[in-house]
Amino acid sequence: MQEATGESVDLAYVDGGYTGKRPAQAAAVHGIALEVVRLPDAKRGFVLLPRRWVVERSFAWFARFRRLAWDYERLPETLAGLHLVAFTIVLLKRAADLAISA
């Protein structure tokens, strides 16, 4: 991950499966701190986990683009480019909505 992002990742939010010394040591080798997002001890019914909604929301935004629903592409670079275009469209729309409401 650090190689792909130019050493810019400092913190990673992970679920309970990444607790313990081994994942923390593996992340520390690359200069990444892990923060485990856990369920509260007194869980009853639906509980919204902190930071989990960011990922889920992003997946929901991508689900609106039909071309990304199935992997038809032969090259992984093409699929990555389509994700970039889709996310650019989402961000531009959100920026336009913020500009209009401000």
N, C-alpha and C positions, 0 to 999 in steps of 0.2 A: 504494500500500500504506500509506503513511504517513497519508494522509487517512482511510482506512478504520479504521486502528488508533489514531488520535489521536496520531500522531508517536511511537509507542512501540517501533518496530523500530530496533534499533541494529546488529544483526549478521545477515547472511544467509549461509547455507551454500549454495554453488552447485557445479555440476559443472564439468568441464574446458572445457565450451563457453563459459564466461563468463570466460576468462582474457584478459588484455590491458588496455590503458588505457581503451578505450571503455566497457566495462561498469563498471569501477571509477569512472570519472568520472561516469557516469550515476547510480550509486548514491550517490556522494559529494554530489551536488547535493541529494539528499534526506536526507543525514545518515546513510547506511547504509554500514557497512563490509562488504565481501565477503570471505568465506573460502572459497577454492577447495578442494574435497575431491578429492584425486587418488589414482590408483592408485599403489602403490609401484613403484619402478623395477624391482625384481627380482620381477616378478609371475610366479607359476607356479601354475596351477590356480585354484580359487575363492579370492578374497580379499575379506574383508568390509571395506567402506569405512567409515571413521568417520563418524558422524552420518547416514549414508544410511539406516540401519536404523530411525531414528525415523519417517521418512516412510513407509517400507514397512510398518512395524508399524501405523501409523494407518490406512493403506489396508486392511490385512487386517482390522482391527476393523470398519471400515465395510462390508466385503464380507459380513459375517455378517447384515446387515440387508437382507432381500429387497426391501423397498420402494425401497432405494437402488440396486438392481442395474440398473434401467432408468429412464430419465427420462420418467415419465408425466405429470409436473406441467405445467400451463399457465403458471404464474407462477414466476419464479426465486425469489421470496420464500418460496414454499411448499417448494421443494427445500432452500433454506437452513435453513428451520425444521426440516425433517426431519433434516438433518445435525446440527443443534443438539440435537435430542431424542436421536438415536442416540449422539452423543458424550457427552451427559449420562448416559445409561444405562450406557455403558462406564465412565465415570469413577466413578459411584456404585457399580457392582459392584466395581471395583478398590479403592475406599475401604472397602467392606464387608469384602472379603477381607483387607485390611491390618488392619482393626479386630479381626477375629476372630483373626488370627494373632498379634497383639501382646499 
